[in-house]
Amino acid sequence: MGHRSWLLMGLLAALWGASYMFIEVNLDDGMSPVFLVFARLALGSLVLVPLALREGALGEIGRYRRAIAFVAVVQVAVPFLLIALGQRHIASSLTGILIASSPIFTALIAARYDAEERPYGIAIAGVAVGIVGVALLFGLDLSGDSQALAGGLMVVLAALGYAVGALYLKHGLRGMPPIGIAAATVTLAALLMAPFAAFAMPGDAPSVQALGALLALGAGSSGVGFWIFYTLVRDVGPGRASLVAYIAPGFSVIYGATLLDETITAGAIAGLLLILAGSWIAAEGRLPRRARATPVAPLEPPPAPPAPPAREPA
């Protein structure tokens, strides 16, 4: 990749890795998870829709309306809400680590439903390594606290939603431009959340810090972030673009430790290394690249997309 692509990759990892820090700031300010999710989706839509219209990427929405609705719920609205609910009880850095388990779920689901993405050989060992990493986090960092355990489970379920949505997106939305998928699903998810957000509006005006974090989360991570990701997909291909999923969790840990004064335990670092190693092995240990169809790139990230070549979270 050229210097420009590497700079974009670093900027994207920094934006997506910061998502959980921005969520933490707004939760600490008293904003409800429901309103937070709606606001970030609405802000992301304001960035993505004009870009998609400029590229003429929304012309076939009607043809894909059912698939768009499914992805908007399973891979956007529900995971975003689960992350915000779960992060009330666990640290932002731990959230970023757990979300990185999404490729593990992709491999597990593909073993039954997607021959092209099904893990073979060493990839199966990668799945096992990743599961050990998740279990380590639950056994060391989340043990003894029922609320933290529940929060961790919510985040893991969000990672599962990312995996389900990405595999469905690959087959159900093949042929629609990726930036069009991002704009349509984020906008629909915002509309779905709007009625609930009306009953969860903040009682007090958010602080300047919270408003800044919300703007960075919505327009930055969910808006500009997706635009950068699909620029990388166009310039260097989905396989290389998906490498951001292995860089972003490191940023979430750094932000949590340096800006939010979160304690990063040895168990968290060990879990991160095991999850990322397992995800990488599970992704690269499948059938040879030339024998697999290239799926549509995932919409969210959280940052952990399905196995390369490959839409969260925050």
C-alpha positions as CSV (number, residue, x, y, z in Angstrom):
1,M,0.0,0.0,0.0
2,G,1.1,3.6,-0.7
3,H,1.8,6.2,2.0
4,R,-1.7,7.7,1.5
5,S,-3.4,4.4,2.1
6,W,-1.3,3.8,5.3
7,L,-2.2,7.2,6.6
8,L,-5.9,6.6,6.0
9,M,-5.5,3.2,7.6
10,G,-4.0,4.8,10.7
11,L,-6.6,7.5,10.9
12,L,-9.4,5.0,10.5
13,A,-8.0,2.7,13.3
14,A,-7.7,5.8,15.5
15,L,-11.3,6.8,14.8
16,W,-12.8,3.4,15.3
17,G,-10.6,2.6,18.3
18,A,-11.8,5.9,19.9
19,S,-15.5,5.0,19.5
20,Y,-15.7,3.3,23.0
21,M,-14.0,6.3,24.6
22,F,-16.6,8.6,23.1
23,I,-19.4,6.4,24.3
24,E,-17.9,6.3,27.8
25,V,-17.8,10.1,27.9
26,N,-21.4,10.5,27.0
27,L,-22.6,7.7,29.4
28,D,-20.6,9.3,32.2
29,D,-22.4,12.6,31.4
30,G,-25.8,11.0,32.0
31,M,-26.9,10.4,28.4
32,S,-29.1,7.3,28.0
33,P,-27.8,4.4,25.8
34,V,-30.9,4.7,23.6
35,F,-30.6,8.4,22.8
36,L,-26.8,8.0,22.4
37,V,-27.3,5.3,19.7
38,F,-29.9,7.4,17.9
39,A,-27.7,10.5,17.9
40,R,-24.6,8.8,16.6
41,L,-26.6,7.1,13.8
42,A,-28.3,10.4,12.9
43,L,-25.0,12.2,12.7
44,G,-23.4,9.3,10.7
45,S,-26.3,9.5,8.3
46,L,-25.8,13.2,7.7
47,V,-22.3,12.4,6.5
48,L,-22.9,9.2,4.6
49,V,-26.1,10.0,2.7
50,P,-24.6,13.0,0.7
51,L,-21.6,10.9,-0.1
52,A,-23.7,8.0,-1.4
53,L,-25.9,10.4,-3.4
54,R,-22.9,12.0,-5.0
55,E,-21.8,8.6,-6.2
56,G,-25.2,7.5,-7.3
57,A,-25.1,4.6,-4.8
58,L,-28.7,4.7,-3.6
59,G,-30.5,4.0,-6.9
60,E,-31.4,0.4,-6.1
61,I,-32.6,0.7,-2.5
62,G,-36.0,-0.7,-3.4
63,R,-34.6,-3.8,-4.8
64,Y,-32.6,-4.6,-1.6
65,R,-35.1,-3.2,0.9
66,R,-35.6,-6.4,2.9
67,A,-31.8,-7.1,3.1
68,I,-31.1,-3.5,4.1
69,A,-33.7,-3.7,6.9
70,F,-32.2,-7.0,8.2
71,V,-28.7,-5.5,8.2
72,A,-29.9,-2.2,9.8
73,V,-31.3,-4.1,12.7
74,V,-28.9,-7.0,13.2
75,Q,-25.6,-5.3,12.3
76,V,-26.2,-1.7,13.3
77,A,-29.1,-0.8,15.6
78,V,-29.0,-3.8,17.9
79,P,-25.2,-4.1,18.3
80,F,-24.8,-0.4,18.8
81,L,-27.4,-0.5,21.6
82,L,-25.9,-3.6,23.2
83,I,-22.5,-2.0,23.2
84,A,-23.8,1.2,24.9
85,L,-25.8,-0.8,27.4
86,G,-22.9,-3.1,28.2
87,Q,-20.4,-0.3,28.4
88,R,-22.3,1.1,31.5
89,H,-20.7,-1.8,33.4
90,I,-17.3,-2.5,31.7
91,A,-14.4,-0.3,30.7
92,S,-14.1,1.1,27.2
93,S,-10.8,-0.7,26.6
94,L,-12.4,-4.0,27.5
95,T,-15.3,-3.3,25.1
96,G,-12.8,-2.8,22.3
97,I,-11.1,-6.0,23.0
98,L,-14.3,-8.1,23.2
99,I,-15.6,-6.6,19.9
100,A,-12.4,-7.9,18.2
101,S,-13.9,-11.4,18.7
102,S,-16.3,-10.9,15.7
103,P,-14.2,-12.9,13.2
104,I,-14.3,-15.8,15.6
105,F,-18.1,-15.8,15.4
106,T,-17.9,-15.4,11.6
107,A,-15.9,-18.6,11.4
108,L,-18.2,-20.5,13.7
109,I,-21.3,-19.5,11.8
110,A,-19.6,-20.1,8.4
111,A,-18.8,-23.7,9.5
112,R,-22.5,-24.4,9.1
113,Y,-23.9,-21.9,6.6
114,D,-21.1,-20.6,4.3
115,A,-18.8,-23.0,2.5
116,E,-16.7,-20.1,1.1
117,E,-15.9,-18.8,4.6
118,R,-15.8,-22.1,6.4
119,P,-12.7,-22.6,8.5
120,Y,-10.4,-25.5,7.6
121,G,-7.2,-26.8,9.1
122,I,-5.3,-24.3,11.2
123,A,-8.2,-21.9,11.0
124,I,-10.1,-24.2,13.4
125,A,-7.2,-23.9,15.9
126,G,-7.5,-20.1,15.5
127,V,-11.2,-20.2,16.5
128,A,-10.2,-22.2,19.6
129,V,-7.5,-19.7,20.5
130,G,-9.9,-16.8,20.2
131,I,-12.5,-18.5,22.3
132,V,-9.8,-19.1,25.0
133,G,-9.1,-15.3,24.9
134,V,-12.7,-14.4,25.4
135,A,-13.0,-17.0,28.2
136,L,-9.8,-15.5,29.8
137,L,-11.4,-12.1,29.9
138,F,-14.6,-13.3,31.5
139,G,-12.6,-15.5,34.0
140,L,-10.2,-12.8,35.1
141,D,-11.5,-9.3,34.4
142,L,-15.3,-9.9,34.7
143,S,-15.4,-12.5,37.4
144,G,-17.1,-11.7,40.7
145,D,-19.2,-8.9,39.4
146,S,-22.6,-9.8,38.0
147,Q,-23.2,-6.4,36.3
148,A,-19.8,-6.5,34.6
149,L,-20.5,-10.1,33.5
150,A,-23.8,-9.0,32.0
151,G,-22.1,-6.0,30.3
152,G,-19.4,-8.2,28.8
153,L,-22.1,-10.6,27.5
154,M,-23.9,-7.8,25.8
155,V,-20.7,-6.7,24.0
156,V,-20.0,-10.3,22.9
157,L,-23.6,-10.5,21.6
158,A,-22.9,-7.3,19.7
159,A,-19.8,-8.9,18.1
160,L,-22.1,-11.9,17.2
161,G,-24.5,-9.4,15.5
162,Y,-21.6,-8.0,13.5
163,A,-20.7,-11.5,12.3
164,V,-24.3,-12.5,11.4
165,G,-24.9,-9.2,9.6
166,A,-21.6,-9.4,7.6
167,L,-22.3,-12.9,6.4
168,Y,-25.9,-12.0,5.4
169,L,-24.7,-8.8,3.8
170,K,-22.3,-10.8,1.7
171,H,-25.1,-12.8,0.0
172,G,-28.1,-10.5,0.5
173,L,-26.6,-7.2,-0.7
174,R,-24.2,-8.4,-3.3
175,G,-24.3,-5.9,-6.2
176,M,-25.1,-2.8,-4.2
177,P,-22.3,-0.3,-3.8
178,P,-20.8,-0.5,-0.3
179,I,-21.1,3.2,0.5
180,G,-24.8,2.9,-0.5
181,I,-25.2,0.0,1.9
182,A,-23.6,2.0,4.7
183,A,-25.7,5.1,4.1
184,A,-29.0,3.1,3.7
185,T,-28.5,0.9,6.8
186,V,-27.3,3.6,9.1
187,T,-30.1,5.9,8.1
188,L,-32.8,3.2,8.5
189,A,-31.3,2.2,11.9
190,A,-31.5,5.9,13.0
191,L,-35.2,6.0,11.9
192,L,-35.9,2.8,13.8
193,M,-34.3,4.2,17.0
194,A,-36.0,7.6,16.7
195,P,-39.3,6.6,18.4
196,F,-37.5,5.1,21.4
197,A,-35.1,8.1,21.6
198,A,-38.0,10.4,21.9
199,F,-38.7,8.9,25.3
200,A,-35.0,8.8,26.4
201,M,-33.9,12.4,25.7
202,P,-31.5,13.9,28.2
203,G,-33.1,15.7,31.1
204,D,-30.2,18.2,31.3
205,A,-28.2,19.8,28.5
206,P,-25.1,17.7,27.7
207,S,-21.7,19.2,28.7
208,V,-19.5,20.7,26.0
209,Q,-17.2,17.7,26.4
210,A,-20.0,15.2,25.9
211,L,-21.3,17.1,22.8
212,G,-17.8,17.1,21.3
213,A,-17.5,13.3,22.0
214,L,-20.9,12.7,20.5
215,L,-20.0,14.7,17.3
216,A,-16.8,12.8,17.0
217,L,-18.6,9.5,17.5
218,G,-21.4,10.1,15.0
219,A,-19.9,12.3,12.3
220,G,-16.4,11.0,12.9
221,S,-16.3,7.3,13.7
222,S,-19.7,6.4,12.1
223,G,-19.6,8.9,9.2
224,V,-16.1,9.8,8.2
225,G,-14.9,6.4,9.4
226,F,-17.1,4.5,7.0
227,W,-16.1,6.9,4.1
228,I,-12.4,6.2,4.8
229,F,-13.0,2.5,5.0
230,Y,-14.7,2.3,1.7
231,T,-12.1,4.5,0.1
232,L,-9.5,1.9,1.3
233,V,-11.7,-0.9,-0.1
234,R,-11.7,0.9,-3.5
235,D,-7.9,1.7,-3.4
236,V,-6.3,-1.4,-1.9
237,G,-9.1,-4.0,-1.8
238,P,-11.3,-5.4,1.0
239,G,-8.7,-7.8,2.3
240,R,-6.1,-5.1,3.1
241,A,-8.7,-2.7,4.2
242,S,-10.0,-5.2,6.8
243,L,-6.6,-5.1,8.5
244,V,-7.9,-2.1,10.4
245,A,-9.8,-4.5,12.7
246,Y,-6.5,-5.7,14.1
247,I,-5.2,-2.2,14.8
248,A,-8.2,-0.5,16.3
249,P,-8.4,-2.5,19.5
250,G,-4.9,-1.4,20.4
251,F,-6.1,2.2,20.1
252,S,-9.0,1.5,22.4
253,V,-6.7,0.2,25.0
254,I,-4.3,3.2,24.7
255,Y,-7.2,5.7,24.9
256,G,-8.7,3.9,27.9
257,A,-5.5,3.8,29.8
258,T,-4.2,7.3,29.0
259,L,-7.3,9.5,28.7
260,L,-9.9,7.7,30.9
261,D,-7.5,6.4,33.5
262,E,-8.7,2.8,33.1
263,T,-6.7,0.0,34.6
264,I,-5.4,-2.3,31.9
265,T,-4.8,-5.7,33.6
266,A,-2.4,-8.5,32.5
267,G,-5.5,-10.6,31.8
268,A,-6.9,-7.9,29.5
269,I,-3.6,-7.8,27.5
270,A,-3.4,-11.6,27.3
271,G,-7.1,-11.8,26.2
272,L,-6.5,-9.1,23.6
273,L,-3.4,-11.0,22.2
274,L,-5.3,-14.3,22.1
275,I,-8.4,-12.9,20.5
276,L,-6.4,-11.0,17.8
277,A,-4.2,-14.0,17.2
278,G,-7.2,-16.3,17.0
279,S,-9.1,-14.0,14.7
280,W,-6.1,-13.6,12.4
281,I,-5.5,-17.4,12.2
282,A,-9.2,-18.1,11.7
283,A,-9.3,-15.5,8.9
284,E,-6.1,-16.6,7.0
285,G,-6.5,-20.3,7.5
286,R,-9.4,-20.8,5.2
287,L,-9.5,-22.0,1.6
288,P,-6.9,-20.3,-0.6
289,R,-7.8,-16.7,-1.5
290,R,-8.3,-17.4,-5.2
291,A,-10.9,-20.1,-4.3
292,R,-13.1,-17.7,-2.3
293,A,-15.5,-15.1,-3.6
294,T,-14.8,-11.6,-2.2
295,P,-17.6,-10.6,0.1
296,V,-19.0,-7.1,0.5
297,A,-17.0,-5.2,3.1
298,P,-18.6,-5.0,6.6
299,L,-20.4,-1.9,7.7
300,E,-19.3,-1.3,11.4
301,P,-17.1,-1.3,12.7
302,P,-16.3,-2.0,15.6
303,P,-14.2,-2.6,14.6
304,A,-13.7,-6.4,13.9
305,P,-14.9,-7.4,10.4
306,P,-15.2,-10.9,9.1
307,A,-12.3,-12.7,7.7
308,P,-10.3,-11.0,5.0
309,P,-11.1,-10.4,2.2
310,A,-14.0,-8.8,3.7
311,R,-20.1,-3.3,8.4
312,E,-20.4,-1.3,14.6
313,P,-19.5,0.2,16.6
314,A,-19.3,2.5,20.9
